[in-house]
Amino acid sequence: MTAAAARPASVPPLPSGGPVEIVPGVHWIGAFDPGLRSFDTLMKTANGTSYNAYAVRGSAGVAVIDTVHADHAEAFFARLEAVARYDEITQIVLNHLEPDHSGALPELLRRAPQAEIRLSPRGLPILRALLRDAFEAARILPVTTGAEADLGGRRLRFLTTPNVHWPDTQCSYLVEEGILFTCDLLGSHYCDERLFDDRVGDFRFAMDHYFDRLMRPFRSFVTQALDLIEPLELSVIAPSHGPVLRTDPRGYLGRYRRLAGPRSAPGPDRTLAILYISAHGATARLAQAIRDGAAGEPGVRVSLFDLEGGELHPFLDLIEEVDGIALGTPTINGDAVRAIWELLAMLVDIETRGKLGAAFGSYGWSGEAVRQVEARLQGLKMRLPEPGLKVKLNPAEEDLEEARAFGRRLAAHLTGRAPPREVDLADLASR
Ligand SMILES: Cc1cc2nc3c(=O)[nH]c(=O)nc-3n(C[C@H](O)[C@H](O)[C@H](O)COP(=O)(O)O)c2cc1C
């Protein structure tokens, strides 16, 4: 959804205002969007957002760090012009190329064609697709962790911090001032023209909500980024959305550490959650037998849940924490049942890559559901070491024994006692 489409007409725009000095020679030149109510189709934004861009002046030139959404280009250029001439701009730093930060870039390049673009190597193909014909003419220098841009008496040092939340993401660190420009990392959709964290309203909820909706699927990458950031001397964290963080910047890193870390201390055992739904009890009996088999293996803690008996959201927290899941569903009208699909759709909000996944279920005649669930688990980059278990109608004793053996094998895959084996989609299609 575009920003314009998401903005109710009743919300008046804030007065445009000028650039905001962060320290002498470093200015916020972004734009406020108080009326935005939906971002990236992923989250609601109850009091809008800001698109934060910055200008850093050195004795040899000016660096512009990120731009703004195209709908707000006018405010951005007005603020930029208040602190620099276009012919003074030597660097354009692109910490992240999503359109809310790169929307004004094509016009900025027209006005400052001499400027050299600094971005991560993984930003290159994205920039090419954004600029199209203008890409070849642009002066582009990919940078990785440790590279520096000399602005004259001031250096910008780059940190490659991929996948928070796009592949191209990086941070830029103004060495002499200890200011870290983090783009979306540590951002908040929280529009308040007072800008600094010690002046705006209470935005802690907005920062946590932002993490939950945008960063949570990339928790391990956030942790890697924090590992790079934490050794730095920090006076200010300047993200691309929401307040500029100048009060105890390290406290915000600690907050992110907690958000990105496990919700509970991991125990000594590997963990398997079996979640199922069952109309007539057949899939439920399979689930119970899989649990009995898996629970008999040492070093694995197994839990069993009937999706009929729970709200789905807590299961998301559970699945994020466990090492593996087995999902059970009957085939109803040629499909897995709705609660399973809803849960599977929600899994996009958490990090699932590399977790063990498995599917099972009872069926009457065509039995499509298990294969469909397996395909979705593979789409979520989970590893599927065992082909799914399908049983026709009520499981006989030998079916239940097969389910127990299935559970034992899943447990062995979790503890590393079984040799790794991936299910391939061609094989799934033939079943
Ligand atoms: C409304 C309805 C539709 C069904 N559609 C299918 C189907 O399309 N293909 C199939 O293999 N079985 C179908 N079945 C059969 C169920 O998959 C089968 O009864 C299964 O054992 C139910 O498992 P449960 O006891 O765990 O609910 C259908 C059953 C019902 C009640």
The ligand as a Gaussian input file, in Angstrom:
#p B3LYP/6-31G(d) Opt

LIG

0 1
 C      -16.289000     -32.743000       4.989000
 C      -15.230000     -33.742000       4.714000
 C      -14.489000     -33.666000       3.548000
 C      -13.472000     -34.569000       3.297000
 N      -12.743000     -34.421000       2.169000
 C      -11.729000     -35.300000       1.926000
 C      -10.918000     -35.160000       0.765000
 O      -11.085000     -34.260000      -0.037000
 N       -9.921000     -36.054000       0.571000
 C       -9.663000     -37.042000       1.454000
 O       -8.707000     -37.779000       1.266000
 N      -10.423000     -37.215000       2.547000
 C      -11.446000     -36.373000       2.818000
 N      -12.199000     -36.488000       3.943000
 C      -11.961000     -37.649000       4.813000
 C      -11.118000     -37.290000       6.021000
 O       -9.863000     -36.856000       5.610000
 C      -11.011000     -38.534000       6.870000
 O      -12.287000     -38.815000       7.415000
 C       -9.995000     -38.432000       7.972000
 O       -9.860000     -39.692000       8.602000
 C      -10.400000     -37.419000       9.020000
 O       -9.380000     -37.335000       9.975000
 P       -9.683000     -36.816000      11.446000
 O      -10.395000     -37.902000      12.178000
 O       -8.355000     -36.518000      12.016000
 O      -10.537000     -35.603000      11.298000
 C      -13.206000     -35.606000       4.201000
 C      -13.950000     -35.684000       5.381000
 C      -14.926000     -34.760000       5.651000
 C      -15.700000     -34.856000       6.936000

